[in-house]
């Protein structure tokens, strides 16, 4: 069933897929993980970030987060 899409602002797409409308399957071809403090990876046309104290403590015990082998 078709969808009605309102105003959309796409500033940057790097190695990804932007899909509007009907689709059956969209599967990722890459997977990555990153950690950063609060307000560090905000994207948009106009960003205002007010932070007091920012810290990121990461303990990742997963060996494989999202397997992409055979994901065609």
Secondary structure, DSSP 8 states (H G I E B T S, - for coil): -------------SS-----S--S----S--------TTSS--SSS-----S----------S-SS--TT--
